[in-house]
Each structure stands twice: as C-alpha cells, then as structure tokens.
Amino acid sequence: MPADILIATEAELRAALPLDLAAIDCVESAFAALAGDGVVMPPVLSMALPAVNGEVDVKTAYLPGFEGFAIKVSPGFFDNPGLGLPSLNGLMLLFSARTGVAQAVFLDNGYLTDLRTAAAGAVAARHLAPRDVRTAGVLGTGAQARLQMQAAHLVRPFERVLVWGRDPERAAACARDIAAATGATADVAEDIPTLMAQSQLVVTTTPSEQPLIRAEWLHPGVHITAMGSDQQGKTEVAPEALAAADLYVADRVSQCAVMGELRGARAAGLMTGDPPELGQIVTGQAAGRQSADAVTVCDLTGTGAQDTAIATRALAAMRQTRGGTTISA
C-alpha cells in the first residue's frame, strides 16, 4: 500500500514556521524529553572536510511521546559565499515513530536547523540568564548571530545589543539587522573585553578554533551561551572560564565532551565531573541560576532531539497551512 509523503521547500517552511515563542517551546520540549527515559540518540556522525573547507553532520533522535523522528543531514561548506552560495544547507527526513514509514522530506537548506538552534539559545537564556538583561552581546556576524539575538529577545527583552566580529563592516551590518528585528539599540563592540564588561547575556556563534572569552573577563551576573563549538577542534570559551563559572550546563554531556567546550576543559584537566544537562534544568531535576550574581555557561552542540522536535512541528504546520506537495511513494 503506497504511503503519502509530504515534500516542502525552504520558502514554504519559512512561511509556515517562524521564529516565535511557539518554536522556542517546541525545542524546550525536546530538552525536557532528553531528561526522561526511553530516548534513543546515537552519537553525531560528523565528517570534517578540510580540503574543501567544509563539514557534514548527521543527527537523529527518537523521543518518547513524539509522533515522528527526524534524520537531519547538514553540510557546511564555508567557501560557498565566494561562489554566490550559502555556507549552510541540507535537508531533514521525518519518519513515523510508530511504523517507520517516511512522512516528509523537508528541503529546508538549513532553515529548520537555524530555527531550532536559535530556539535552543532562547531556552538556555530563559532558564539561565538573569531576568533583568539590559544589554546582550553576540560574537559573530552570520545568520545565527542575528537569529540568536532575535530569539533571546523573545524571552529576555533587552534594550541594547553589542556585536563583535573580525570584520567591522559585517559587524555593523549584523547590528543593523538585529536592531530592525528586535527594536533594540545595536552597536558594534570594538573588542571582546568591552562587550563582555557591558553585557549580562552573551552568545558566541563563531567557528573559532581558539578561545575568544577568557576567565578574567567574567563578571557577576553574566550568562554565556556558547553554540559555535560543534566539532572537534572548535572552541570559543577558555577552559579556565568554564571552570570559573558558578554553573556550567551541557545540552548533552556525551556530545559536549567530544565536540563542545567541555572537550577542551577536560583536555586541560578541568571539569572532570558530570555537569547537569539543559533538559534537567528545564524539568527541575537540577538547579539552574541560584542568584542574580551567579556566572552561568551553557554549552550547545546541537542535538538530534532538537531536529526531531522541529521537524515534527514543521509537519504539523505544513498540514495546517496545506503547504508543500504530497506524493505517493
């Protein structure tokens, strides 16, 4: 008996699935599921391609209570802008969690990944950042820098944004876009110490292989969400800064120990114990921020659980809007 499969394009997905509080809540539910029993989430299949300045990640997860499970293929080829192509692309496949039958192919060119990554940053800010964030800072000038600030503003409506990037012109363009999206005042920070000193919420979104944030730049009340370190060799936060924080939280300890900021800290002989995971903070199984002056860090490497959650939501949204094209396989 043939099965119907929905095929949706990036444009159709963007129209049906915006970055809003519902998307953030959806991804938060994935973290909550990760803190429970019955989750099946294999290690990330990650392939670095230095010969072409690229990388490919494959992620998936089965989450009890979700109608489907996703398999996401995410290539990043970072010389593409010189060819007039985006750096990130890819697709997601959604299967029935009951029968294994293919339900949808999302030709999203990385949009769903961008969406769920930004939403994860907002979940971290919602549970770990101080409530009175006045200034937020972002390291990086790409699409995720813009989306992270847009998502964070939904849960911590800050008044000002500072943007740091290696290219001042790109940083200025990023600041203008964030200001337009959030209504906050946005300025370019001349250096990272200045950004750190003035920000209560800092998000790192770079592919750096050298630490950008040092321990001596931490100050009471600051929260850092580090999401650029998602492959071995990448690092944005110095190991000493992680160790100096009052609370370090991983999205998934097993992943962060291999490809996140935790990997570098353990290589330096620091952070030997198992930290709490974000899902445990969300569900109350572990304590989050304990005081307004606490220094907190959340290490986001990106999980297959997030992909399953956003793909499941995407299918529901496409059905509701009657978007996409249905074929019989």
For each residue, the residues with C-beta under 8 A, 3 or more apart:
1:
2: 328 329
3: 101 102 103 328 329
4: 326 327 328 329
5: 102 103 104 105 326 327 328 329
6: 103 104 105 315 318 319 324 325 326
7: 104 105 107 324 325 326 327
8: 12 13 16 104 105 106 107 108 314 318 323 324 325
9: 12 13 107 108 324
10: 13 14 107 108 109 111
11: 14 15
12: 8 9 15 16 318 323 324
13: 8 9 10 16 17 106 108 111 112 314 317 318
14: 10 11 17 18 111
15: 11 12 321 323
16: 8 12 13 314 317 318 320 321 323
17: 13 14 23 112 115 310 313 314 317
18: 14 23
19: 23 115 118 119 147 150 151 154
20: 23 24 154
21: 24 25 154 155
22: 25 26 313
23: 17 18 19 20 26 27 115 116 119 310 313
24: 20 21 27 28 119 122 123 126 151 154 155
25: 21 22 28 29
26: 22 23 29 30 119 309 310 313
27: 23 24 30 31 116 119 120 122 123 306 309 310
28: 24 25 31 32 119 123 126 282
29: 25 26 32 33 309
30: 26 27 33 34 61 63 303 305 306 308 309 310
31: 27 28 34 35 120 123 251 277 278 279 282 305 306
32: 28 29 35 36 279 282 283
33: 29 30 36 39 63 64 65 66 279 305 309
34: 30 31 39 41 63 252 277 278 279 303 305
35: 31 32 277 279 280 282 283 285
36: 32 33 39 64 279 283
37: 64
38: 64
39: 33 34 36 61 62 63 64 305
40: 61 62
41: 34 60 61 62 252 303 304 305
42: 60 304
43: 254 255 258
44: 57 58 59 255 259 301 304
45: 57 58 59
46: 55 56 57 58 231 232 259
47: 55 56 57
48: 55 231 232 233
49: 52 53 54 55 56 77
50: 53
51:
52: 49 77 79
53: 49 50 77 78 79
54: 49 75 76 77 78 79
55: 46 47 48 49 75 76 231
56: 46 47 49 73 74 75 76
57: 44 45 46 47 72 73 74 76 230 231 302
58: 44 45 46 71 72 73 74
59: 44 45 71 72 74 302 303 304 307
60: 41 42 69 70 71 72 304 307 308
61: 30 39 40 41 69 70 303 304 305 307 308
62: 39 40 41 66 69 97 308
63: 30 33 34 39 66 69 97 305 308 309
64: 33 36 37 38 39
65: 33
66: 33 62 63 69 97 308 309 312
67: 96 97 98 312
68: 94 95 96 97 103 104 308 311 312 315
69: 60 61 62 63 66 94 95 97 308
70: 60 61 92 93 94 95 304 307 308 310 311 312
71: 58 59 60 92 93 95 307
72: 57 58 59 60 90 91 92 93 112 113 304 307 311
73: 56 57 58 90 91 92
74: 56 57 58 59 88 89 90 110 113
75: 54 55 56 88 89 90
76: 54 55 56 57 87 88
77: 49 52 53 54 80 85 87
78: 53 54 81 87 207
79: 52 53 54 82 83
80: 77 83 85 86 87
81: 78 84 85 86 87
82: 79
83: 79 80
84: 81
85: 77 80 81 89
86: 80 81 89 109 110
87: 76 77 78 80 81 142
88: 74 75 76 109 110 113 114 143
89: 74 75 85 86 109 110
90: 72 73 74 75 108 109 110 113
91: 72 73 105 106 107 108 109
92: 70 71 72 73 104 105 106 108 112 113 307 311 314
93: 70 71 72 102 104 105 106
94: 68 69 70 102 103 104 105 106 311 312 314 315
95: 68 69 70 71 100 101 102 103
96: 67 68 99 100 101 102 103
97: 62 63 66 67 68 69
98: 67
99: 96
100: 95 96
101: 3 95 96
102: 3 5 93 94 95 96 105 329
103: 3 5 6 68 94 95 96 315
104: 5 6 7 8 68 92 93 94 311 314 315 318 324
105: 5 6 7 8 91 92 93 94 102
106: 8 13 91 92 93 94 112 311 314
107: 7 8 9 10 91
108: 8 9 10 13 90 91 92 111 112 113 314
109: 10 86 88 89 90 91
110: 74 86 88 89 90 113 114
111: 10 13 14 108 114 115
112: 13 17 72 92 106 108 115 116 307 310 311 314
113: 72 74 88 90 92 108 110 116 117 302 307
114: 88 110 111 117 118 143 144 147
115: 17 19 23 111 112 118 119 147 310
116: 23 27 112 113 119 120 302 306 307 309 310
117: 113 114 120 121 144 147 148 227 300 302 306
118: 19 114 115 121 122 144 147 148 150 151
119: 19 23 24 26 27 28 115 116 122 123 151 306 310
120: 27 31 116 117 123 124 227 251 278 300 302 306
121: 117 118 124 125 148 151 152 203 225 227 300
122: 24 27 118 119 125 126 151 152 154 155
123: 24 27 28 31 119 120 126 127 278 282
124: 120 121 127 128 129 223 225 249 278 298 300
125: 121 122 128 129 133 151 152 155 156 201 223 225
126: 24 28 122 123 129 155 156
127: 123 124 278 281 282 288 289
128: 124 125 223 225 247 249 281 288 289 296 298
129: 124 125 126 133 152 156 200 201 223 289 296
130: 133 200 201 221 223 289 292
131: 156
132: 200 292
133: 125 129 130 136 156 158 200 201
134: 158 159 160 200
135: 158 159 160 161 162 198 199 200 201
136: 133 149 152 153 156 158 160 161 162 184 199 200 201 202 203
137: 161 162 163 164 189 195 196 198 199 201 202 203
138: 145 148 149 161 162 163 164 174 178 202 203 204 205
139: 145 164 165 192 195 202 203 204 205 206 212 213 228 236
140: 144 145 164 165 174 204 205 206 228
141: 145 163 165 167 170 171 173 174
142: 87 145 146 174 205
143: 88 114 146 147
144: 114 117 118 140 147 148 205 227
145: 138 139 140 141 142 148 149 163 165 174 178 203 205
146: 142 143 149 150 174 177 178 181
147: 19 114 115 117 118 143 144 150 151
148: 117 118 121 138 144 145 151 152 203 205 225 227
149: 136 138 145 146 152 153 161 178 181 182 184 203
150: 19 118 146 147 153 154 178 181 182
151: 19 24 118 119 121 122 125 147 148 154 155
152: 121 122 125 129 136 148 149 155 156 158 201 203
153: 136 149 150 156 157 158 181 182 184
154: 19 20 21 24 122 150 151 157
155: 21 24 122 125 126 151 152
156: 125 126 129 131 133 136 152 153 201
157: 153 154
158: 133 134 135 136 152 153 161 182 184 200 201
159: 134 135 184 185
160: 134 135 136 184 185 186 187
161: 135 136 137 138 149 158 175 178 179 182 184 185 186 187
162: 135 136 137 138 186 187 188 189 194 195 198 199
163: 137 138 141 145 171 172 174 175 178 186 187 188 189
164: 137 138 139 140 171 188 189 191 192 195
165: 139 140 141 145 168 170 171 174 188
166:
167: 141 170 171
168: 165 171 172 188
169: 172 173
170: 141 165 167 173 174
171: 141 163 164 165 167 168 174 175 188 189
172: 163 168 169 175 176 188
173: 141 169 170 176 177
174: 138 140 141 142 145 146 163 165 170 171 177 178
175: 161 163 171 172 178 179 186 187 188
176: 172 173 179 180 186
177: 146 173 174 180 181
178: 138 145 146 149 150 161 163 174 175 181 182 184 186
179: 161 175 176 182 183 184 185 186
180: 176 177
181: 146 149 150 153 177 178
182: 149 150 153 158 161 178 179 186
183: 179
184: 136 149 153 158 159 160 161 178 179
185: 159 160 161 179
186: 160 161 162 163 175 176 178 179 182
187: 160 161 162 163 175
188: 162 163 164 165 168 171 172 175
189: 137 162 163 164 171 192 194 195 198
190: 194
191: 164 194 195
192: 139 164 189 195 196 212 213 217
193: 196 197 217
194: 162 189 190 191 197 198
195: 137 139 162 164 189 191 192 198 199 202
196: 137 192 193 199 202 213 217 218 219 222
197: 193 194 217 219
198: 135 137 162 189 194 195
199: 135 136 137 162 195 196 202 222
200: 129 130 132 133 134 135 136 158 221 222 223
201: 125 129 130 133 135 136 137 152 156 158 222 223 225
202: 136 137 138 139 195 196 199 213 222 223 224 225
203: 121 136 137 138 139 145 148 149 152 224 225 226 227
204: 138 139 140 208 212 213 224 225 226 227 228 236 237
205: 138 139 140 142 144 145 148 227 228
206: 139 140 212 228 236
207: 78 228 234
208: 204 211 212 228 234 235 236
209: 233 234 235
210: 235
211: 208 214 235 236 237 238 239 241 264
212: 139 192 204 206 208 236 237
213: 139 192 196 202 204 217 218 224 226 236 237 238 241
214: 211 217 238 240 241
215: 218 238 240 241 243 244
216:
217: 192 193 196 197 213 214 241
218: 196 213 215 222 241 244 245 295
219: 196 197 222 295
220: 293 294 295
221: 130 200 292 293 294 295
222: 196 199 200 201 202 218 219 295 296
223: 124 125 128 129 130 200 201 202 289 295 296 297 298
224: 202 203 204 213 237 241 245 296 297 298
225: 121 124 125 128 148 201 202 203 204 297 298 300
226: 203 204 213 229 236 237 260 261 297 298 299 300
227: 117 120 121 144 148 203 204 205 230 300 301 302
228: 139 140 204 205 206 207 208 234 236
229: 226 234 235 236 237 259 260 261 263 264 299 301
230: 57 227 234 259 260 301 302
231: 46 48 55 57 234 259
232: 46 48 258 259 263
233: 48 209
234: 207 208 209 228 229 230 231 259
235: 208 209 210 211 229 238 261 263 264
236: 139 204 206 208 211 212 213 226 228 229 261
237: 204 211 212 213 224 226 229 241 242 261 297
238: 211 213 214 215 235 241 242
239: 211 242 243 261 264 265 267 268 270 271
240: 214 215 243 244 268 270
241: 211 213 214 215 217 218 224 237 238 244 245 297
242: 237 238 239 245 248 261 262 265 270 271 297
243: 215 239 240 265 270 271
244: 215 218 240 241 295
245: 218 224 241 242 248 295 296 297
246: 290 294 295 296
247: 128 276 288 289 290 294 295 296 297
248: 242 245 262 271 275 296 297 298 299
249: 124 128 275 276 277 278 281 288 296 297 298 299
250: 253 255 256 257 260 262 275 276 277 278 298 299 301
251: 31 120 255 256 260 277 278 298 299 300 301 302 303
252: 34 41 255 256 277 301 303
253: 250 256 257 262 274 275 277
254: 43 257 258
255: 43 44 250 251 252 258 259 260 301 303
256: 250 251 252 253 259 260 261 262 263 299 301
257: 250 253 254 260 262 263 266
258: 43 232 254 255 263
259: 44 46 229 230 231 232 234 255 256 263 301
260: 226 229 230 250 251 255 256 257 263 299 300 301
261: 226 229 235 236 237 239 242 256 264 265 297 299
262: 242 248 250 253 256 257 265 266 271 275 299
263: 229 232 235 256 257 258 259 260 266 267
264: 211 229 235 239 261 267 268
265: 239 242 243 261 262 268 270 271
266: 257 262 263 269 270 271 272
267: 239 263 264
268: 239 240 264 265
269: 266 272
270: 239 240 242 243 265 266
271: 239 242 243 248 262 265 266 275
272: 266 269
273:
274: 253
275: 248 249 250 253 262 271
276: 247 249 250 280 281 285 286 287
277: 31 34 35 249 250 251 252 253 280 281 286
278: 31 34 120 123 124 127 249 250 251 281 282 298 300
279: 31 32 33 34 35 36 282 283 285
280: 35 276 277 283 285 286
281: 127 128 249 276 277 278 284 285 286 287 288
282: 28 31 32 35 123 127 278 279
283: 32 35 36 279 280
284: 281
285: 35 276 279 280 281
286: 276 277 280 281
287: 276 281 290
288: 127 128 247 249 281 296
289: 127 128 129 130 223 247 294 296
290: 246 247 287 294
291: 294
292: 130 132 221
293: 220 221
294: 220 221 246 247 289 290 291
295: 218 219 220 221 222 223 244 245 246 247
296: 128 129 222 223 224 245 246 247 248 249 288 289
297: 223 224 225 226 237 241 242 245 247 248 249 261
298: 124 128 223 224 225 226 248 249 250 251 278
299: 226 229 248 249 250 251 256 260 261 262
300: 117 120 121 124 225 226 227 251 260 278
301: 44 227 229 230 250 251 252 255 256 259 260
302: 57 59 113 116 117 120 227 230 251 306
303: 30 34 41 59 61 251 252 255 306 307
304: 41 42 44 59 60 61 70 72 307 308
305: 30 31 33 34 39 41 61 63 308 309
306: 27 30 31 116 117 119 120 302 303 309 310
307: 59 60 61 70 71 72 92 112 113 116 303 304 310 311
308: 30 60 61 62 63 66 68 69 70 304 305 311 312
309: 26 27 29 30 33 63 66 116 305 306 312 313
310: 17 23 26 27 30 70 112 115 116 119 306 307 313 314
311: 68 70 72 92 94 104 106 112 307 308 314 315
312: 66 67 68 70 94 308 309 315 316
313: 17 22 23 26 309 310 316 317
314: 8 13 16 17 92 94 104 106 108 112 310 311 317 318
315: 6 68 94 103 104 311 312 318 319
316: 312 313 319 320
317: 13 16 17 313 314 320 321 323
318: 6 8 12 13 16 104 314 315 321 322 323 324
319: 6 315 316 322
320: 16 316 317
321: 15 16 317 318
322: 318 319
323: 8 12 15 16 317 318
324: 6 7 8 9 12 104 318
325: 6 7 8
326: 4 5 6 7
327: 4 5 7
328: 2 3 4 5
329: 2 3 4 5 102
